[in-house]
Structure formats: structure tokens, C-alpha cells
Amino acid sequence: MRYVMVQIRKESVPPLSPPPAAPTSADVARLAGVSRATVSYVLNNTSAVRISEATRRRVHDAAKELGYVPHAAARSLRAGHSRMVLMPAPNVPVGPLYGQFINELQWALSRFDYTVVQYGGIGLRGDEAARAWAELRPVAVLVPGGGLGPQGVHVLKRSGARAVVTLGPERVEGAHALLMDHHRVGHSAGAHLLARGRRRIGVVVPREPGLEFFSQPRLEGVRSAVREAGTDATVAELPLAFTEEDAARLAGRWRSLGLDAVFAYNDEYAMLLMRALQDEGVGVPDDTAVVGADDLTLGRLLRPRLSTVHLDLPSGRDLAELVDRVVRDPAGVPEVHEVFGVRIVHRESS
């Protein structure tokens, strides 16, 4: 075996160049012909000082030309708190309706000069999750779903969070709450199906982990509508994974179940099941009425068009105003708002 010796000369490796110095607010001030204070007022959207539109434009143009961006940590030191609003990413699948709400909220918070950060802590729940969020020192935390308890709220506030807001069916001690009652979604669907003369109602309960937080209250809502009606109607729980195969299996035994209606949890599961039922020769709505929830545009494109429960989610702008108000006055009494309006939209599928 032969070995080849390779000699590497040190001078053949060029030395690393130091990174260029980051532009400063002083550089922006010189280029724009204004003071550093003016640069700070303009880039921090300070409303207390009146600055002409022409000056604002010069400062922004200079900052863009130099590639200057404000230093978040330095700005936080001056303000006494960060401008970061942390939103834990949901650990469950979310649909288009929730995604639209999140986009609107992020835009609205940016108008108040907050930076929105989504935290993808898969597997973290409750107080353990709160400690992980607290490490980032957010000024506000918006918690969708459940799991956060009073101890978690305490941990977040001790770390500097001025606003902790939960979005769910129950309030948490110490936190501001936007109450979203999914029981009403199921009740609305159940009452509609009963009014249409249906008496053997199936309710889809997704198999996907984490969705029981929404699906169980919706199931109980249908059951409560049946109890209040005082009829001989029955309710059957229908576990269903969001796959064509599982929907086909359920549709294959549909006639043996003897159901004449189904509330399919939401529009996406409704569309999945309705297609499988039609493939199996089950008529919609003649044999089985189908109702979804969320009022997605796709449901209006189906044939027959999908009946659904329309959800009035909180306005992203209103939530952003709540966050900003609480950040400015963190000592106020926690606010509680019921923000989940529902109404049935009757179309051809029921």
C-alpha cells in the first residue's frame, strides 16, 4: 500500500476577514441630516414628538440605504421591557379559519410596534411550557387552548410578562381571558338537525391527539340540544381520522349504524366524510344530512353545498388593542370577554 503525503502551506489559507461593522443610528442621522434623537423618534414610531412627513421619509430612506435596523435588546433596555409578544404554536392541527385569525392578529400587533414570535415547543404543556416561554422574557403571552394554570401565569409575570391572555373555554386565575365556548358550536348544529326532522344523529370525534379539547365540548353540545328538545332522538359518537381510508371504512358501515344525520366536527371532516358517503351510495341529504363548522369557502363549492356553523372569532385588531392596553397598565384587574359567536348557515346538505 502506497501513501501520498500532502503538505498544506499555511499561507494557502486566506485569513478570515472581520465582519463589517453594523451601521448605527448615528450613521443614519448623518446621512439623513438629522439628530440621533430624531432617528429614534421616527424608527420607534414615537407619537409624543411631532415630526414632518418629509423628515420621516428621509430617515427611513437613510436607514434602508445603510441597511440599519434598530437593536431590539437596546430598545428593550430603554423601555424597561421587551416588545416581544409570544404565541405558543398549537400542538394540534389548525384550519384556515384559525390561520386567518393569527395572520390578522400579527399584523395588528405590528402596528403597535410589537414583534410576534411563535414558539414551537412540541411536547411542552402547562407550567413546564410556561417556564420555557418565560426564558425568552416576552412582554406578553397569548395562550390558545388549555393547559396553562395559575402557577404558570405567576411564572410568566415574575419573568416580566405584563400581559398573559388565554383563548379558550375557561378563565385562568391571574390571566386575561377571551372565552371561546365550543359547546355552543355543537348545540347549534344539533338544534338545526332536530329542527330539520332528524332523530338519529352521529357526531364525528377526530382521532387526532389534542383535538379532544374542541371535539368533546362540541359533542356535549349536540347531546344537550337533544336533551333540551325532549325528543326520542339519539346521538352516536363517531371516531374518525382525517384520512380517506378511515372515512371509507366509516361510510362502508353507515347503513348498519342507522343514522339520518351527522355533525362532522368541522367543514374539513364534513367534506371528507360526505365524499366517502357519496362514494358508498349514501344520498346527501336524502339519506343523511351533513353539517360542518367554520363556514369555509370550499364548503360552498361542494354539491350539495355544505350546511355549517359560522364562527365569529375575536377580531385580531381588538385583541391587539387589549394586549397594548394591558402592557401599558399591567396592574389592572384581569379582563374577561366572551368572543365566540355562532350561527347556523343552512344549505343543501341538510
N, C-alpha and C positions, 0 to 999 in steps of 0.2 A: 504494500500500500504506500502510495506516494503522498506526501504532504506539501502543500504550497504555502509558503509564508508570504503574507501580505503586510507591508509596512504602511501605516497611516501616518502621514505627516500632520503635525498639529496645525500648521498654517493652512492646511487644505480645508479646515472647517471654519467658516467665517464667524466671527463673534456676533452674538445676538445684539441687535440694536435696541436701545431702550425705547419703550413706547412713547409716542408723542404726548406732551403734556396736555391734559384736558383743558379746554377753554373755560374761562372763569366769567363771572358776572362783570368783572372789571373790563375784560376784553369786549364783552357785548356793549358795555357803557361807552367805551372809547369809540367803537365802530358806529354806534347809533348817535353819538354826540350828546349823551345824557348822563345823569349821575347814576351811581350804583343803586341808590335808593329807588330811583325811577324804574330801573330794570326790575328790582324786586317787586315793586308795586304792580307792574304790568304782568310779569310772569306768574305772580301768585294771585292774580285776579282780585287785588285788594280794592274794595269798593269805597273805603273811607277817604281815599285821596282821589281827587278829580284830575284825570289826565286826558289830554286831547286824543282824538282818534288817530291823527297823523303821527303823534309820538308813539302811541301803542303800535302802530304799523311799523315804524322804524325799528323799534325794539324787537318785535317778532321777526322782522326780516334779518336783522343782525344776528339774532340767536340762531336762525335757520342757516344762514351763511356760514357761521362758525361751527355749527353742529353742537351748540350748547344746550344742555338740559339741566334744570335745577337739581341739586343734590337732595334727595329725599330725606336722608338722615339729618342733614344740616337744617332743613326746613322743619323737621320734627322737633329738633332741639329748640329752635326759636319759638315754635308754637307751644311747646310743653307736652305735646302728644303727637303720635303719628297721624297720617291721613289715610291709613290703610283700613279698608273695610273687608273683613274676611268672610267668605261664604263657603262653608264646607260643601264639597261636591256630593250630591246624593249618592248613596250606596245602592240605589235601585234604578232600574230603567226609567227614564223620564220621557214624556212625549213632547210633541211640538208645542202644545199649549204652555207647558212649564218653561220650555226653552225660550219661547217668545217673551214670557214674563221676565225671565232672567236678563235677556238682552235689553229690554226696556229699563229695568232697574239699573243695570250697569251704566247705561247712557245717562240716566237721570242723576246718578251719584257722581259721574264725571263732571256734570255741570256744576256741582258743588265743590269741585276740586278734590274729590276723594279718589283713591286708587283702589279698585276692586280686585281682590285676589281670591281665586277659587282653590280650596285646599282639598287635595285628593287623598285623604287618609283612609284608604281601604282597610277595613278590619277594626278601626278605632271607633269606640262608642262611648257615650255617656261622659263620665268625669275624666276617663283616660283621654278621650278625644279633646275635651276642654283644656287639659294640661298641654297637649300638643299645639292647640291653637294659640294658647297663651304665650308660648315661646316666641311667636312672631310679633308680639306686642301690638296687636291691632287696636285701633281706636273704637271699632265697632265690630260685632259679630252677628251675622244673620243666620239663624239655625233652622233649616227646613226639616219637617218631620219631628219625630220624638227622640227620646233618649237622654236629653240634657236635663239634669236635676239641679236643685238649689245649690249643691256644693260646687257643681261645675260653673254656675253663674258667679258664685263667690270667687272662684279661682280666676276667672276671666277679669272680673272687676279689680281684683288685687293686682293683676298684671298690667292694669292701665286701660282696660276696655271701658269706655264711657257709656256705650250703648250695647246691650245684649237683647236681640229681638228674636222671638221664636215664631215660626209659622206652622201651626198645627191645630189639633182639636182641643188641646188643653193648655192652660197657662202654667208657667213655672215661676215659683216664688223668686222675686228679685228681678225678673226679666219683663220687658215689654212684650205684649202678645198680640199677634194677628190670628184670631181664631178662625179655623177653616174646618167646618163640620161636614165630614164625608157621609155621615148618617143621612143627611138631608138629600144627598145625591140619590142614594138607593130608595129612600122614601118617595121621592118624586117619580122615579121610574116605576116603582111598584104601584103607586096610586094611578098612574097613567094606564098601566096594563090592566088593572082591575076595572077602570072606567071603560076600557075597550072590550070588556066581557071575558077577559082571560082569567082562568082559575087554576091552572097548573103551571106555575112559574119556575123556571130554572134561573139560577144566578151563578154566573161564571166567577170563580175564585182563582186568580192566576197562581200557578205553581211556583213562579219565580220568587226566590227568597227576598224578603224585605217589603214586598207589595202588600202583605197582610195588614200593614199599617193603614192602608187605604181600603183594601178589599173587604176586611171584616166589618168596619162600620157601614159600608155600602150594603153588604149582605143583611146586616141587622136592620138597616133602614127599610129594605123590602119587606122583611118579616113584620116590622112594626106597622107598615101600611096595611098588610093583610089583617093583623090583629085589630087595628082601628076600624077596618071596613066591616068586621063581624061576619064575614062570609065563610063558606066552606073551602076557600082557596087554599092551596098548598104551595110550599116553597121548597125547592130542591137545590142543594149546593152542588156545583159542577166544577171540580178542579180541572184546570186547562193550562197546559204550557203553550207558550207562543210559538208553536211550530205547526206546519201544515200536517205533519204526521199525527200529532196529538188531536188536532181539530178533526181530521178524517176519522180517527178512532171514535171520538165522541159522536160525530154525525152518524157513524155506522150503527150505533145502538140507540139512536134518537127515538125511533118509533117504539122501542121497548120501554123507554122512560115515560112515555105518555104525556109529554109536555106540550102545551099550546102557546108558550111564550118564554122568552129568555131576556134577562137583563145581563148584558155581556161585559160588565165592569167598565169598559170604555169603548170608544169608537174603533180602536185598532183591533181589540179582541172581537168586537162585534163583526167587523169586516172579515176577519179570519174565519170565524165560525159560520157566518152567513154564506160565504163561498163554499165551505165544506157541506153545509146543509143542502145547498142548491145542487151540488155535485151528486149528492145522495138521493136527489129527487124529492126533497122536503120543500114544499112550497112556502115562500115568504111573501106576504104574511098569512096566506090562506091556512096553512097547517100550523105555522109557528110565527108569532110576532117577535120581532127583534128590536131591542133598544140599546143604544150605546150611551156614552157620555164624553163630553169635551167639545162637541159640535165642530169637528174638523171639516175643512173644505172637502176632503176626499169623500166624506160620507154623503155629500150632496151629489157626487158624481156617480154613485152606485145606482144600480137598477135592481130592485126598487130603492129609492132614496132612503137613507137611514134615519129613523127617528132617534133622538138623542136628548141628553140632559145638557143644556147650556150652562157653563160655569162662569160666573163673574168673579175673576181673580182680582186681587187688590191691584191698584194702579202702581206701576213702578215709580212714578213721579211722587205719589203720596207717601210711599214707603221711604223714598229718598229724603223727603222733607221731614218725616218722623226721625230718621237717623240723624240728620243735621240738627234738628231741634234738640234731641237728647244729648248729642255731643256737646252742644253749647251750654246745656243746663243738665248735667248728669245727676244732680241731686233731686230732681223732680220725682213725683210718685209714678211708678210704672203704669203705662197706659195699656188698656185692653180694647181692641177693636174687633168686632165681628165683620169679616170682609168677604164671606163666601156666599154670594147669591146664586140660586139655582132656579132654572125654569125648564119645563119640558118643551121640546120642539117636535111637534108631530109631523111625520112624513109618511111615505107609503109603506115602510117596512113594518108598521104596527097598526 
